[in-house]
Amino acid sequence: MTEYVEQIQIGEGGGLLYPLLPLRDIVVFPYMVTPLFVGRPKSIRALEGAMEKDKTVFLVTQKDAKIDDPEAGDVYEIGTLGQVIQLLKLPDGTVKVLVEGKGRGRIAAFVERDDCLFVEVEELPDRPSDSPEVEALLRSVTDSFENYVNLSKKVPPEMVSSVAGIDDPGRLADTIIAHLNVRITDKQDILAMADPRERLEQLLTLMERESEILQIEKKIRGRVKSQMERSQKEYYLNEQMRAIQKELGEKDEFKQELRELEEKIRKKGMSKEGTDKALGELRKLKMMSPMSAEASVVRNYLDWLVSLPWKKGTKDCLDIGRAEDILESDHYGLEKVKERILEYLAVQALVKKIKGPILCLVGPPGVGKTSLGRSIAKALGRKFSRISLGGVRDEAEIRGHRRTYIGAMPGKIIQGLRKSGVKNPVILMDEIDKLSTDFRGDPSSALLEVLDPEQNSTFGDHFLDVEYDLSNVLFVATANTLFSIPRPLLDRMEVIRIEGYTEEEKAAIARRYLLAKQLEAHGLSPERVSFTDAAFYEIIRRFTREAGVRNLEREIANVCRKIAREVVRSRDKEKRFNIGAQQVKKYLGVPRYSYGVKEDEDRIGLVTGLAWTEVGGEILTIETAVLPGQGKLTVTGKLGDVMRESAQAAMSYVRSRWRELGLEPDFYHKLDIHIHVPEGAIPKDGPSAGITMATALASALTGRPVDRNLAMTGEITLRGRVLPIGGLKEKLLAAKRAGISKVLIPLDNEKNLEEVPPNILKALTVIPVGHMDQVLEEALMVVVPVSPLPPPSDLTVEIEDRVRH
């Protein structure tokens, strides 16, 4: 190696050749003693070559510290000639070397060998500089370095005294820059300066900048320390972050979020009012600290604005045939609702846009009101959102909270729209009749704007504080009764009544939907388990009493559980189960309910009436007894006020017709009349038993029996007119179920026969009547000539004898 080094000491350019030692992330300056750890083979070979000659090596910094085998273009041009003071080989193969910088040099040429790299170096001596300006720079640099040392904790204080004894400008600059915590590029720039004056000026600029940064860090540390003394560790961390952000400005991430938020606002397609409001709030947010509470409120508000569907909507499926198939497959019966939805689709197909109707489905529990809302959305091809209003008593649940309140949120309407993601969903407002009112406001009054097609295009939510168009939404409300809904709110909705299902409809629903659903839920197959129609009717009549089908489904599930138990216990895995009426009694036990049947014979003073209940139609037996007394009328059977008034009206009518009935004018003076309606534990009310009571009174007073195959319903006036009633379909069904063949109905209800299923009309003889005289003519069977009343002493015996027979 010695011979090789001697041969290449002089380069082609006349400069000296030195082994090249490339450095990572460090710049070595003249007059600087630096320990280095060398691990690359070429670098170790360069040190060995230097130790064999004059221990001089050329130290130069790499431009990119990640390069393992640097070439000519990977190192800076200016470096430092260094003297190897000590070299120590470590057990892991690396070398620890202590070098001292001797002077600057510029690489003139590279001489590459396989074992190491040599460079031809042109030495760069310091230019002479002796002027008052340089002297001033020396003092300024010394003072600035002293200030820097006082602020920094990384430079030992004794360096100040060491630097103060240096008079050479170049050496002073090189000594100080070696101890500054600045970027590698800044140090390399100073190393490249041959003029000491320029070097001092650049050094002074760097120290002033670093001192300013250190002062800010000290200020932050002082602020955080004072805050730490008054709070816990978590609070300290938050305040330190706040202090840093206050000094250095907002985070780049926060600025990026604001830019993205502004882009979303401009692309969302809001109304002009909404866009202006959102941009105004965004300007406020930019001036706030991201950690402040008010910034969180504004950010939450903007998130709600940009998440609402202002333009996005679904296209209605205008195929009426498909919509009709969906409604028919999901629900049995309910013709009025289906007809209304198909009418809406037909109009929608003819015009571009119509205001969404407000439908209110009214009916007893379990008739499918809520599930019908899903079917409507499915038929229209729209998104579905359900809002439960049961127990809601705060107006803010509808209109939203104002943003001044903690935890403020929009109302249920806006929340439902955000959840659906479109501007034209079907929103089901469930249990609208269960709204409450207290000191927090009246939610039903807040719904007046929501459910008004003329106003909801400019709906105002307190939280949004901008108008939102609800005219594209199809609102469907459900209720059990109408009397609890305020009249102004009811006036804004299109009421569609679902009166409940007849026995035939319940049986059809069980056959089509409920049985298959429960068989699947209990792991049974239709091939192994079948129900007869008699089984369904047995469950409907004997084990349920409802207008809907919820309890019917529960009882079918009860039977399925019993069958599943037998299937598991049975050894015959192919056993089939055919469920009839007897099997239903076996599985469900003693029947819970009984249904009325007609009388076994014609009787005096006993008339069959028809009544409507929430669970369907029932027959109502009215009994009348005539007793000796003083003209007192007694009505029993837990009757309401309306029914008692009907009894009084019936009595007044009979008294007014004494001549036609063959009675004396004062027949009631010596008699007490008792009208009783059995099942006294059940409350009964309504005017439709008026003609039934009048017939019972006429039968008891005249001794003429009433046809047991006849039932009747209708309200009576004092002049004998028969007024219309409600629930005709349910009442006729009850009459058919009880085995009655002839029914008297008010003449004004004749038009309602169109709504009655044909199979019921076929089994009954329905006679419309307009006056009570027609009722008596049809009801009283035997026409017996009525003789004048005997003297008072014999009247009691006569009536008792008639009643007895």
C-alpha positions in Angstrom: 0.0 0.0 0.0 2.9 2.4 0.7 4.2 2.1 -2.7 0.8 2.6 -4.2 0.2 5.8 -2.2 3.6 7.2 -3.1 2.8 6.7 -6.8 -0.5 8.7 -6.7 0.4 11.5 -4.3 0.4 14.0 -7.2 -2.7 14.2 -9.4 -3.0 15.2 -13.0 -4.0 18.7 -12.0 -1.0 19.1 -9.8 -3.0 18.8 -6.5 -2.4 16.3 -3.8 -4.4 13.1 -3.6 -6.0 12.1 -0.4 -8.2 9.2 0.7 -11.9 10.2 0.7 -14.0 9.6 3.8 -17.7 10.4 3.0 -19.8 11.4 6.1 -23.5 11.0 6.9 -25.4 13.8 8.6 -22.3 15.6 9.9 -20.0 18.4 8.7 -16.5 18.6 10.0 -14.9 22.1 10.3 -11.3 23.1 10.6 -10.0 23.2 14.2 -12.7 20.7 15.2 -11.9 17.4 16.9 -14.6 14.9 16.1 -15.1 11.2 16.9 -16.4 9.1 14.0 -17.6 5.5 13.7 -16.8 4.1 10.3 -18.4 0.8 9.1 -18.3 0.9 5.3 -15.5 -1.2 3.7 -14.3 1.6 1.4 -14.2 4.1 4.2 -12.2 1.7 6.4 -9.8 1.1 3.6 -9.4 4.9 3.1 -8.5 5.3 6.8 -6.0 2.4 6.6 -4.3 4.1 3.6 -4.2 7.4 5.5 -2.6 5.8 8.5 0.1 4.2 6.4 1.1 7.6 4.9 0.6 10.9 6.7 -2.7 10.2 8.5 -4.4 12.8 6.3 -7.9 12.2 5.0 -10.3 14.3 3.1 -13.7 14.6 5.0 -16.7 15.5 2.9 -20.5 15.3 3.6 -22.9 13.3 1.5 -25.8 15.0 -0.1 -28.1 12.1 0.7 -27.3 10.2 3.9 -29.2 7.1 2.7 -26.6 6.3 0.0 -24.3 3.5 1.1 -21.8 3.6 -1.8 -21.5 7.3 -2.8 -20.0 8.3 -6.1 -18.7 11.6 -7.4 -22.0 13.4 -7.7 -23.3 12.2 -4.3 -20.9 14.3 -2.1 -20.5 18.1 -1.8 -17.6 19.7 -3.6 -16.2 21.5 -0.5 -14.8 19.5 2.4 -12.2 19.5 5.2 -8.7 18.0 5.3 -8.5 16.1 8.6 -5.7 14.6 10.6 -6.4 11.1 12.1 -5.4 11.4 15.8 -6.5 8.0 16.9 -7.9 4.9 15.3 -9.4 1.9 17.1 -10.9 -1.2 15.6 -13.9 -2.5 17.4 -14.9 -6.2 17.8 -18.0 -5.8 15.4 -15.7 -4.9 12.5 -16.3 -1.1 12.7 -13.6 1.5 13.3 -13.7 4.3 15.8 -11.6 7.2 14.6 -10.8 10.6 16.1 -10.0 13.3 13.5 -9.1 16.9 13.7 -9.9 19.4 10.9 -6.9 21.2 9.4 -8.2 23.3 6.6 -10.7 23.6 3.8 -10.4 22.0 0.4 -12.2 21.6 -2.9 -12.3 18.4 -4.8 -10.6 18.9 -8.2 -10.8 15.3 -9.4 -11.8 11.8 -8.3 -9.5 8.8 -8.6 -11.4 5.7 -8.2 -9.9 2.4 -7.2 -11.5 -1.0 -6.3 -10.5 -0.8 -2.7 -11.1 2.9 -1.9 -11.7 6.3 -3.4 -9.1 9.1 -3.7 -9.7 12.7 -4.5 -7.4 15.4 -5.8 -7.8 18.3 -3.4 -7.3 22.0 -4.0 -6.7 23.7 -0.6 -8.7 26.8 0.2 -6.9 29.1 2.7 -8.8 31.8 4.5 -8.7 35.2 2.9 -7.1 37.9 5.0 -9.6 40.1 6.7 -8.6 42.9 9.0 -11.0 45.8 9.1 -13.2 47.6 11.7 -16.2 45.8 10.1 -14.7 42.4 10.8 -13.9 43.5 14.4 -17.6 44.5 14.9 -18.7 41.2 13.4 -16.4 39.4 15.9 -18.0 41.2 18.8 -21.5 40.7 17.5 -21.0 37.0 16.9 -19.4 36.5 20.3 -22.3 38.3 22.1 -24.9 36.4 20.0 -23.2 33.1 20.8 -23.3 33.9 24.5 -27.0 34.6 24.3 -27.5 31.4 22.3 -25.6 29.3 25.0 -27.8 30.9 27.7 -30.9 29.8 25.9 -29.8 26.4 24.7 -29.2 23.5 27.1 -27.1 21.5 24.6 -24.0 23.7 24.5 -21.8 23.7 27.6 -21.4 27.1 29.2 -17.5 26.9 29.2 -17.7 27.2 25.4 -18.4 30.9 25.9 -15.0 31.5 27.5 -13.3 29.3 24.9 -14.7 31.3 22.1 -14.0 34.7 23.7 -10.2 34.0 23.4 -10.3 33.4 19.7 -9.2 36.4 17.6 -9.1 34.8 14.2 -12.4 35.5 12.4 -12.3 32.3 10.3 -11.4 30.1 13.2 -14.1 31.8 15.4 -16.8 31.2 12.8 -15.7 27.5 12.3 -15.6 26.8 16.0 -19.1 28.3 16.7 -20.9 26.8 13.7 -19.7 23.4 14.8 -21.7 23.7 18.1 -24.9 25.1 16.6 -27.9 22.9 16.2 -28.7 23.9 12.6 -29.4 22.1 9.3 -26.6 20.3 7.5 -27.1 22.4 4.5 -26.6 25.6 6.5 -23.3 24.2 7.9 -22.2 23.2 4.5 -22.9 26.7 3.1 -20.7 28.2 5.8 -18.0 25.6 5.1 -18.0 26.6 1.5 -17.3 30.3 2.3 -13.6 31.2 1.9 -14.1 34.8 3.1 -14.2 34.9 7.0 -16.3 38.1 6.9 -19.0 36.4 4.8 -18.8 33.5 7.1 -19.3 35.7 10.2 -22.3 37.4 8.6 -24.0 34.1 7.7 -23.2 32.7 11.2 -24.7 35.8 12.8 -27.9 35.4 10.8 -28.2 31.7 11.8 -27.6 32.4 15.5 -30.2 35.2 15.6 -32.8 32.9 14.0 -31.9 30.0 16.4 -32.0 32.3 19.4 -35.5 33.5 18.4 -36.7 30.0 18.1 -35.1 29.1 21.5 -36.8 32.1 23.1 -40.2 30.9 21.7 -39.6 27.4 23.1 -38.6 28.8 26.4 -41.8 30.9 26.5 -43.9 27.8 25.6 -42.1 25.8 28.3 -42.7 28.5 30.8 -46.4 28.8 29.9 -46.9 25.1 30.1 -45.1 24.8 33.4 -47.3 27.4 35.0 -50.4 25.6 33.6 -49.1 22.3 34.9 -48.9 23.6 38.4 -52.7 24.3 38.3 -53.9 21.2 36.6 -53.5 17.5 36.1 -51.3 15.7 33.6 -54.0 15.4 30.9 -54.7 19.1 31.2 -51.1 19.8 30.8 -50.9 17.9 27.6 -53.9 19.7 26.1 -52.6 23.1 27.1 -49.1 22.3 25.7 -50.7 21.6 22.4 -52.8 24.7 22.6 -49.7 26.8 23.4 -47.7 25.4 20.5 -50.6 26.0 18.1 -51.0 29.6 19.4 -47.3 30.3 18.7 -46.9 28.4 15.5 -50.4 28.9 14.0 -53.1 26.5 13.1 -52.2 22.9 12.1 -51.9 22.1 8.4 -54.3 19.2 9.0 -56.9 21.6 10.4 -56.4 24.0 7.4 -56.8 21.0 5.0 -60.1 20.0 6.8 -61.4 23.5 6.3 -60.5 23.5 2.6 -62.3 20.2 2.2 -65.3 21.4 4.1 -65.5 24.5 1.9 -65.3 22.3 -1.2 -68.2 20.1 0.1 -70.3 23.2 0.8 -69.9 24.5 -2.7 -70.6 21.2 -4.3 -73.5 20.1 -2.1 -76.1 22.0 -4.0 -77.8 23.6 -1.1 -80.3 26.4 -1.4 -78.8 29.9 -1.8 -79.8 30.6 1.9 -78.1 27.4 3.0 -74.9 28.0 1.1 -74.6 31.6 2.3 -75.2 30.5 5.9 -72.7 27.7 5.7 -70.0 29.9 4.1 -70.6 32.5 6.8 -70.2 30.0 9.6 -67.1 28.6 7.9 -65.5 32.1 7.9 -66.1 32.2 11.6 -64.6 28.8 12.1 -61.4 29.8 10.3 -60.8 32.6 12.9 -61.4 30.3 15.9 -58.9 28.1 17.7 -59.6 24.5 16.7 -59.6 23.4 20.4 -62.2 25.9 21.5 -65.7 24.8 22.4 -67.4 27.2 20.0 -65.4 25.8 17.1 -66.8 22.3 17.9 -70.3 23.7 17.8 -69.8 25.4 14.5 -68.1 22.3 13.0 -71.0 20.1 14.2 -73.4 22.5 12.6 -71.6 22.5 9.2 -71.4 18.7 9.3 -75.2 18.5 9.6 -75.6 21.0 6.7 -73.4 19.1 4.3 -74.7 15.7 5.3 -78.4 16.5 4.5 -79.7 15.4 1.1 -80.4 18.7 -0.6 -80.6 17.4 -4.2 -80.1 13.7 -4.0 -83.3 11.7 -4.5 -84.7 8.4 -5.8 -86.8 8.1 -8.9 -90.3 6.8 -8.3 -91.2 3.5 -9.9 -94.2 4.5 -12.0 -95.1 0.9 -13.0 -98.6 0.6 -11.5 -98.8 -3.1 -12.2 -95.6 -3.8 -10.3 -96.7 -1.6 -7.4 -100.0 -3.4 -7.3 -98.3 -6.7 -7.2 -96.0 -5.6 -4.3 -99.0 -4.3 -2.3 -101.0 -7.5 -2.9 -98.2 -9.8 -2.0 -97.3 -8.0 1.2 -100.9 -7.3 2.6 -104.3 -9.0 2.3 -107.3 -6.8 2.0 -106.8 -3.0 2.8 -108.3 -2.1 -0.5 -108.7 1.7 0.3 -105.0 2.1 1.1 -103.9 0.2 -2.0 -106.2 2.2 -4.2 -104.9 5.5 -2.8 -101.3 4.6 -3.5 -102.0 3.5 -7.0 -103.9 6.8 -7.6 -100.8 8.7 -6.4 -98.6 6.8 -8.8 -101.0 7.4 -11.7 -101.0 11.1 -11.1 -97.3 11.1 -10.7 -97.0 9.4 -14.1 -99.0 12.2 -15.7 -97.3 15.3 -14.1 -93.7 16.0 -13.3 -94.2 16.7 -9.6 -97.0 16.8 -7.2 -96.9 17.7 -3.5 -96.5 14.7 -1.3 -99.8 13.6 0.3 -100.1 13.3 4.0 -101.8 9.9 4.7 -103.1 8.9 8.1 -103.8 5.3 8.7 -106.3 4.9 11.6 -107.1 1.5 13.0 -106.8 -0.7 16.0 -103.5 -2.3 17.0 -102.2 -5.2 14.9 -103.9 -4.5 11.6 -100.6 -3.8 9.8 -100.4 0.0 9.8 -96.7 0.2 10.4 -95.7 -2.6 8.0 -98.0 -1.0 5.4 -95.7 2.0 5.4 -92.7 -0.2 4.4 -94.8 -1.7 1.6 -95.7 1.8 0.3 -92.0 2.7 0.2 -91.2 -0.6 -1.6 -94.0 -0.1 -4.1 -92.8 3.5 -4.9 -89.1 2.5 -5.0 -88.3 5.0 -2.3 -86.2 4.9 0.9 -88.0 4.3 4.1 -87.6 6.1 7.5 -89.7 5.5 10.6 -90.2 8.1 13.4 -91.8 7.0 16.6 -93.9 9.8 18.2 -95.3 7.8 21.1 -94.6 9.8 24.3 -92.9 12.7 22.6 -93.7 15.8 24.6 -91.0 18.3 23.7 -91.5 20.6 20.7 -87.7 20.5 20.0 -88.1 16.8 19.1 -89.9 18.0 16.0 -88.4 21.5 15.3 -84.9 20.8 16.7 -83.0 22.6 19.5 -81.5 26.0 19.1 -77.7 25.9 18.8 -77.2 27.9 22.0 -78.1 24.8 24.0 -75.5 22.2 25.0 -76.0 19.0 23.0 -78.4 20.7 20.5 -79.5 18.5 17.6 -82.0 18.8 14.7 -85.5 17.5 15.1 -86.7 14.0 14.3 -87.8 15.0 10.7 -84.3 16.3 9.8 -82.7 13.3 11.4 -84.9 10.9 9.5 -83.9 12.7 6.2 -80.2 12.4 7.0 -80.6 8.7 7.9 -82.4 8.0 4.6 -79.9 9.9 2.5 -82.5 11.2 0.0 -84.8 14.2 -0.2 -87.9 12.2 -1.1 -88.2 9.2 1.3 -91.4 7.7 2.8 -91.4 8.9 6.4 -93.7 6.9 8.7 -94.8 8.9 11.7 -95.8 6.2 14.1 -98.4 6.6 16.9 -99.2 10.2 16.1 -102.2 10.1 18.5 -99.8 9.4 21.4 -98.2 12.8 21.4 -98.1 14.6 24.8 -97.9 18.2 25.9 -96.1 19.8 28.8 -94.1 22.9 29.7 -91.6 22.3 27.0 -94.1 22.9 24.2 -96.7 21.2 22.1 -95.3 18.8 19.5 -98.6 18.4 17.7 -98.6 22.2 17.0 -95.1 21.9 15.6 -96.3 19.2 13.2 -98.8 21.6 11.7 -96.1 23.0 9.5 -94.5 19.6 8.7 -97.8 18.0 7.6 -99.2 20.9 5.6 -98.5 20.5 1.9 -98.9 24.2 1.4 -96.2 25.1 4.0 -93.7 22.3 4.3 -91.7 23.5 1.3 -90.2 26.1 3.6 -89.9 24.1 6.8 -87.7 25.8 9.4 -85.7 23.7 11.9 -84.4 25.6 14.9 -81.0 23.9 14.7 -80.4 24.4 10.9 -81.8 28.0 11.0 -82.4 27.7 7.2 -85.4 26.6 5.3 -85.6 23.0 4.1 -88.0 21.7 1.4 -90.2 18.8 2.7 -92.6 18.9 -0.2 -91.0 15.9 -1.8 -91.4 13.7 1.2 -94.4 11.2 1.4 -95.6 11.3 5.0 -97.6 8.4 6.4 -98.9 8.7 9.9 -100.5 6.0 12.0 -103.0 6.2 14.9 -105.2 4.0 16.9 -108.0 6.6 17.4 -108.8 10.1 16.1 -110.3 11.7 19.1 -106.9 12.4 20.8 -105.5 14.1 17.6 -106.0 17.9 17.6 -108.5 19.1 15.0 -106.1 21.4 13.2 -103.6 18.6 12.8 -106.2 16.1 11.7 -107.4 18.6 9.1 -104.0 18.5 7.4 -104.1 14.7 6.9 -106.0 12.4 4.6 -107.5 9.9 6.9 -107.8 6.3 5.7 -109.6 4.0 8.2 -108.5 0.4 8.7 -111.4 -1.0 10.6 -109.9 -4.4 11.3 -110.1 -7.8 9.7 -113.0 -10.1 9.4 -112.7 -13.7 10.4 -112.4 -14.7 6.7 -109.6 -12.1 6.2 -107.8 -13.2 9.4 -107.9 -16.8 8.2 -106.6 -15.8 4.8 -103.8 -13.8 6.3 -102.9 -16.7 8.6 -102.9 -19.1 5.6 -100.8 -16.9 3.3 -98.4 -15.2 5.6 -98.4 -16.1 9.3 -98.2 -19.9 9.1 -95.2 -19.9 6.7 -93.4 -17.3 8.8 -93.9 -19.2 12.0 -93.0 -22.6 10.4 -89.7 -21.2 9.2 -89.0 -19.5 12.6 -89.6 -22.9 14.4 -87.6 -25.1 12.0 -90.7 -26.8 10.6 -91.5 -27.5 6.9 -94.9 -27.0 5.2 -94.6 -30.6 3.9 -94.7 -31.9 7.5 -97.1 -29.5 9.2 -100.4 -28.3 7.8 -103.4 -26.4 9.2 -107.0 -26.7 8.2 -109.3 -23.8 7.9 -111.2 -25.1 10.9 -108.1 -24.8 12.9 -107.6 -21.2 12.0 -111.2 -20.4 12.8 -111.0 -22.2 16.1 -108.0 -20.0 17.1 -109.6 -16.9 15.8 -112.9 -17.4 17.6 -111.9 -19.3 20.8 -108.4 -18.1 21.6 -108.2 -14.5 20.3 -110.3 -11.4 20.5 -108.7 -8.6 18.5 -109.1 -6.5 15.4 -105.6 -7.3 14.1 -103.6 -10.5 13.8 -100.9 -10.2 16.4 -102.4 -12.6 19.0 -103.4 -14.9 16.1 -99.7 -15.1 15.1 -98.7 -15.7 18.8 -101.2 -18.6 19.1 -100.0 -20.1 15.8 -96.4 -19.8 17.2 -97.6 -21.5 20.4 -98.9 -24.5 18.4 -95.7 -24.6 16.4 -93.7 -24.8 19.6 -95.7 -27.7 20.8 -95.2 -29.5 17.4 -91.5 -28.8 17.5 -91.3 -30.4 20.9 -93.1 -33.5 19.6 -90.8 -33.6 16.5 -87.7 -33.6 18.7 -89.0 -36.3 21.0 -90.5 -38.5 18.3 -88.5 -41.4 16.8 -90.5 -41.1 13.6 -88.6 -38.3 11.8 -91.1 -38.4 8.9 -94.2 -37.9 11.0 -96.7 -35.5 9.5 -98.9 -33.1 11.6 -102.3 -32.1 10.2 -103.8 -29.6 12.6 -107.5 -29.3 12.9 -109.9 -27.8 15.5 -109.4 -30.7 17.9 -105.7 -30.5 17.7 -105.9 -26.8 18.4 -107.8 -27.5 21.6 -105.2 -30.2 22.5 -102.3 -27.8 22.1 -103.8 -24.6 23.4 -106.0 -25.9 26.2 -109.2 -24.5 27.4 -110.7 -21.8 25.1 -110.4 -18.3 26.4 -113.3 -16.7 24.7 -116.8 -17.6 23.4 -118.8 -16.0 20.6 -122.5 -15.3 20.7 -125.0 -17.6 19.2 -128.7 -17.1 18.4 -131.4 -18.2 20.9 -132.9 -21.6 20.6 -136.5 -20.4 20.5 -138.6 -17.3 20.0 -139.1 -15.4 23.2 -141.1 -12.4 24.4 -139.0 -9.3 25.4 -135.8 -10.8 24.2 -134.2 -9.2 21.1 -130.8 -9.8 19.4 -128.9 -6.6 18.6 -125.6 -6.1 16.8 -122.7 -4.1 18.3 -119.2 -2.9 17.1 -116.1 -3.3 19.3 -112.5 -2.6 18.7 -111.9 -6.4 18.2 -114.8 -6.8 15.7 -118.5 -7.3 15.7 -120.5 -9.0 18.4 -124.2 -9.9 19.0 -125.9 -8.0 21.8 -128.8 -9.6 23.6 -131.3 -7.2 25.2 -133.9 -8.5 27.8 -137.0 -6.6 29.0 -139.2 -7.5 32.0 -142.5 -5.8 32.9 -143.3 -5.7 36.6 -146.0 -4.2 38.8 -144.9 -0.8 40.0 -145.3 3.0 39.6 -143.9 3.7 36.1 -140.2 3.4 36.8 -137.7 2.6 34.0 -134.6 0.7 35.1 -131.6 0.1 32.7 -128.7 -2.2 33.8 -125.7 -3.9 32.3 -122.9 -1.3 32.8 -124.2 1.0 30.1 -122.8 4.3 29.1 -124.7 7.6 29.0 -125.5 7.3 25.2 -127.0 3.9 25.6 -129.1 4.9 28.6 -130.4 7.8 26.6 -131.3 5.4 23.8 -133.4 3.4 26.3 -135.3 6.5 27.3 -135.9 7.4 23.7 -137.2 3.9 23.0 -139.5 4.1 25.9 -140.8 7.5 24.8 -141.4 6.1 21.3 -143.4 3.1 22.6 -145.5 5.4 24.8 -146.2 7.6 21.8 -147.4 4.5 19.8 -149.8 3.2 22.5 -152.8 3.2 20.1 -151.0 1.3 17.4 -149.7 -1.3 19.9 -153.2 -1.8 21.4 -152.2 -0.3 24.8 -154.1 2.0 27.2 -152.9 5.7 27.3 -151.8 5.3 30.9 -150.5 1.8 30.8 -147.1 2.7 32.3 -148.5 4.2 35.5 -148.9 0.8 37.2 -145.8 -0.8 35.7 -142.1 -0.9 36.3 -140.0 -1.7 33.2 -136.5 -3.3 33.5 -134.2 -3.4 30.5 -131.0 -5.5 31.0 -128.0 -6.1 28.7 -126.1 -9.2 29.8 -122.3 -9.4 30.4 -122.5 -6.6 32.9 -118.8 -6.6 33.5 -118.1 -5.3 30.0 -118.7 -1.5 29.4 -121.1 -0.9 26.6 -122.1 2.4 24.9 -123.4 3.7 21.7 -126.7 4.7 20.0 -127.0 1.7 17.6 -129.1 -0.3 20.2 -132.0 2.1 20.0 -134.3 0.1 17.7 -133.3 -3.1 19.6 -134.5 -1.7 22.9 -137.7 -0.3 21.3 -138.5 -3.8 19.9 -137.8 -5.4 23.2 -140.2 -3.0 25.0 -142.9 -3.5 22.4 -142.6 -7.3 22.6 -142.8 -7.3 26.4 -145.8 -5.0 26.6 -147.8 -6.6 23.8 -146.8 -10.2 24.6 -145.6 -10.9 21.0 -142.4 -12.9 20.7 -139.5 -11.8 18.5 -138.0 -13.9 15.7 -134.9 -15.6 17.0 -133.4 -15.7 13.5 -133.4 -11.9 13.3 -130.9 -9.3 14.5 -131.0 -5.6 14.2 -129.0 -2.4 14.6 -129.9 1.3 14.3 -130.4 4.5 16.2 -134.0 5.6 17.0 -135.5 9.0 17.3 -138.6 10.0 19.2 -140.6 10.0 16.0 -139.5 6.5 15.2 -137.0 7.3 12.5 -134.1 4.8 12.1 -130.8 6.6 11.8 -127.5 5.2 10.3 -124.8 3.5 12.3 -121.1 2.5 11.8 -119.2 -0.8 11.6 -121.8 -2.4 9.4 -119.4 -5.0 7.9 -118.3 -6.2 11.4 -121.8 -6.4 12.6 -123.0 -8.4 9.6 -120.1 -10.8 10.2 -121.1 -11.3 13.8 -124.6 -12.1 12.7 -123.4 -14.7 10.2 -121.1 -16.2 12.8 -124.0 -16.5 15.3 -126.2 -18.4 12.8 -128.7 -15.5 12.2 -130.3 -15.4 8.8 -132.1 -12.0 8.7 -130.7 -8.6 9.7 -132.4 -5.2 9.9 -130.2 -2.2 9.1 -130.9 1.5 8.7 -132.0 2.6 5.2 -129.2 5.1 5.1 -126.7 2.3 5.5 -127.8 0.5 2.4 -125.0 2.2 0.4 -122.4 0.6 2.8 -123.4 -2.9 1.6 -120.9 -2.4 -1.2 -118.1 -2.7 1.3 -119.4 -6.0 2.7 -117.8 -9.2 1.2 -120.2 -11.0 -1.1 -120.0 -14.3 0.8 -121.5 -12.5 3.9 -124.3 -10.9 1.9 -125.1 -14.3 0.3 -125.6 -16.0 3.7 -127.8 -13.2 5.1 -131.1 -11.5 4.2 -130.4 -7.8 4.8 -133.5 -5.7 5.1 -133.1 -1.9 5.1 -135.7 -0.1 7.3 -136.4 3.6 7.6 -139.0 3.7 10.4 -139.6 1.8 13.6 -143.0 0.6 12.4 -141.1 -1.4 9.7 -138.9 -2.9 12.4 -141.9 -4.1 14.5 -143.6 -5.5 11.5 -140.5 -7.6 10.7 -139.6 -8.5 14.2 -142.8 -9.3 16.1 -143.9 -12.7 14.9 -147.5 -13.6 16.1 -150.2 -11.0 15.5 -152.6 -11.3 18.4 -155.7 -9.0 18.6 -155.1 -6.8 21.5 -158.1 -6.3 23.8 -158.6 -3.2 25.9 -156.7 -3.3 29.2 -158.7 -4.8 32.1 -159.2 -2.8 35.3 -156.1 -2.0 37.3 -156.9 -4.8 39.8 -156.7 -7.4 37.0 -153.9 -5.7 34.8 -151.0 -7.2 36.8 -152.4 -10.7 36.5 -152.9 -10.3 32.8 -149.3 -9.1 32.2 -147.7 -11.7 34.4 -149.7 -14.4 32.5 -148.5 -13.1 29.2 -144.9 -13.0 30.4 -145.2 -16.5 31.8 -146.3 -17.9 28.4 
